[in-house]
Amino acid sequence: MITLTSLTRALRSKPVIVPDSCDHVQCVNCRRYLPSHCYSDTSKQCLACTRKLAQTRSSVRNIVNEISILIARGTESFDSFVTMNSGVIQAFVEDYRRNYGSICLHVRVDAIFTRDVGEGLLQRIPAFFSSAVQDIDCTQQLDLQYVAADLSAQADHWNSRGSGFVLERITKFVLVFLSIDPCMALHIFPLPND
């Protein structure tokens, strides 16, 4: 019969194998002993633990702002919502453009779509859309009609295969602002060899 004390003695008497310290290094996260080529040059985390960490993006001076626009009950289309809230949206855009110079803006929208499945039953599903990014500065203004048309086109494309879903209402409308540096090159064009 094995008792707890005999098991403890057996585990204590078993030799623990620790690799040679000059060949292997212990990771600070997973505590594994790995060869030195499994680590990046600057940290004591193995490459596997480094890849598992959350990847984040940052903009110039780490300025990222999101503003939710209040939703009224009568918003059954993107065009009507943008038209009703154009003054509020333009005020936020102008405020951020004045404070940060050049900004980048895109819009995230959550919406509810419904369809009749028969016998008086409605099926409701959420849908999520994001507009194309627009650069805004003192020479380029925000084109709200383009934003509304882009979101409407995405909803039409999403519904293009005849699913019968109809936009019931918009549940969330978020403006995402990023500060950008207009002096940085966005595209690199190769120069001719001549």
C-alpha positions in Angstrom: 0.0 0.0 0.0 1.3 3.4 -1.0 1.0 6.1 1.7 1.4 9.8 1.3 4.7 9.8 3.1 6.2 7.0 1.0 5.1 8.9 -2.2 6.6 12.1 -0.9 9.9 10.3 -0.2 9.9 8.7 -3.6 9.4 12.0 -5.3 12.1 13.7 -3.2 14.6 11.0 -4.0 14.0 11.1 -7.7 16.7 13.2 -9.4 15.6 16.4 -11.1 17.2 17.0 -14.4 18.3 20.5 -15.0 20.0 21.2 -18.2 23.5 22.7 -18.3 23.1 26.5 -17.6 25.5 27.6 -20.3 23.5 25.8 -23.1 19.9 26.5 -21.8 18.1 29.6 -20.4 14.9 29.6 -18.4 12.0 31.6 -19.9 10.5 34.1 -17.4 6.9 33.3 -18.6 6.6 29.6 -19.2 9.6 28.5 -17.1 11.0 26.1 -19.7 14.7 25.7 -20.2 15.4 26.3 -23.9 18.5 26.8 -26.0 19.6 30.4 -26.5 18.5 30.5 -30.2 14.9 30.3 -28.9 15.1 33.8 -27.4 15.0 37.2 -28.9 18.1 39.3 -28.4 16.6 41.8 -25.9 14.3 39.8 -23.6 14.3 36.7 -21.4 11.0 35.5 -22.9 11.1 32.7 -25.4 9.9 33.5 -28.9 6.8 31.4 -28.3 5.7 33.5 -25.3 6.5 36.7 -27.2 4.2 35.7 -30.0 1.4 34.9 -27.6 1.4 38.4 -26.2 -1.4 40.7 -27.4 -0.4 42.7 -30.5 -1.2 46.4 -30.3 -1.0 49.2 -32.8 -0.3 52.8 -31.9 -0.4 56.0 -33.8 1.7 59.1 -33.6 1.9 60.2 -30.0 -0.5 57.3 -29.1 -3.6 59.4 -29.8 -6.6 57.1 -30.5 -10.1 58.4 -29.7 -13.4 56.7 -30.1 -16.7 58.7 -29.8 -20.1 57.0 -29.8 -22.9 59.0 -31.3 -26.3 58.7 -29.6 -28.8 56.7 -31.5 -32.4 57.8 -31.9 -35.2 55.3 -32.6 -36.0 56.5 -36.1 -32.8 55.5 -37.8 -33.6 52.7 -40.3 -31.0 53.7 -42.8 -27.4 54.9 -42.8 -28.3 57.8 -45.1 -31.0 59.1 -42.7 -28.7 58.6 -39.6 -25.8 60.5 -41.2 -28.2 63.3 -42.4 -29.8 63.7 -38.9 -26.4 63.7 -37.1 -24.2 65.5 -39.7 -23.9 68.6 -37.5 -22.7 66.6 -34.5 -20.3 64.5 -36.5 -18.8 67.6 -38.3 -18.4 69.4 -34.9 -16.3 66.4 -33.6 -14.3 66.1 -36.7 -13.5 69.9 -36.8 -12.6 69.9 -33.1 -10.1 67.0 -33.5 -8.7 68.4 -36.8 -8.1 71.8 -35.0 -6.4 70.1 -32.1 -4.2 67.5 -33.9 -3.8 69.0 -37.4 -4.1 65.9 -39.6 -6.4 63.1 -38.5 -7.6 59.8 -39.9 -11.2 58.8 -39.4 -13.2 55.7 -39.9 -16.7 54.8 -38.7 -17.8 51.5 -37.0 -21.4 50.6 -37.0 -23.4 47.9 -35.3 -26.9 47.2 -36.7 -29.8 44.8 -36.2 -31.2 43.1 -39.3 -34.5 41.2 -39.3 -36.4 38.9 -41.7 -39.8 37.1 -41.6 -39.3 33.4 -41.3 -43.1 32.6 -41.6 -45.9 32.0 -39.1 -45.4 35.6 -37.8 -41.9 34.9 -36.5 -39.0 37.3 -36.9 -35.4 36.4 -37.0 -33.0 39.1 -35.7 -29.3 39.0 -36.2 -26.5 41.6 -35.5 -24.3 42.9 -38.2 -21.1 44.9 -38.0 -19.7 47.3 -40.6 -16.7 49.6 -40.9 -16.3 52.5 -43.4 -13.2 53.2 -45.4 -10.6 55.3 -43.7 -10.6 59.0 -44.6 -7.6 61.4 -44.1 -8.8 64.8 -42.9 -6.7 67.9 -42.7 -7.0 71.6 -43.6 -7.2 70.8 -47.4 -9.4 67.6 -47.2 -12.7 67.7 -45.5 -14.9 64.8 -44.3 -17.3 63.5 -47.0 -20.3 62.3 -45.0 -22.2 61.2 -48.1 -19.4 58.9 -49.0 -19.4 57.4 -45.5 -23.2 56.8 -45.8 -22.9 55.4 -49.3 -20.0 53.1 -48.2 -22.0 51.7 -45.3 -25.1 51.3 -47.4 -23.1 49.5 -50.1 -21.7 47.1 -47.5 -25.1 46.4 -46.1 -26.4 45.8 -49.6 -23.5 43.5 -50.4 -24.0 41.6 -47.2 -27.7 41.1 -48.1 -27.1 40.6 -51.9 -27.6 36.8 -52.0 -31.3 37.1 -51.3 -31.4 36.4 -47.6 -34.3 38.7 -47.1 -32.8 40.6 -44.2 -33.8 44.2 -43.7 -32.1 46.8 -41.6 -34.2 47.3 -38.6 -32.1 49.8 -36.7 -28.6 51.0 -36.0 -27.5 50.2 -32.5 -24.1 51.7 -32.4 -22.3 54.4 -34.4 -18.7 55.1 -33.4 -16.3 57.6 -34.8 -12.6 56.4 -34.5 -10.0 59.2 -34.7 -6.3 58.6 -35.2 -3.7 61.3 -35.3 -1.4 60.9 -38.3 1.8 62.6 -39.4 1.3 63.9 -42.9 5.1 64.1 -43.5 5.6 60.4 -43.4 5.4 58.5 -46.7 2.4 56.3 -47.1 3.7 54.7 -50.3 7.1 54.1 -51.5 7.6 54.3 -55.3 10.8 52.8 -56.8 13.0 55.1 -58.7 14.2 54.3 -62.2 17.7 52.9 -62.5 18.7 55.4 -65.2 
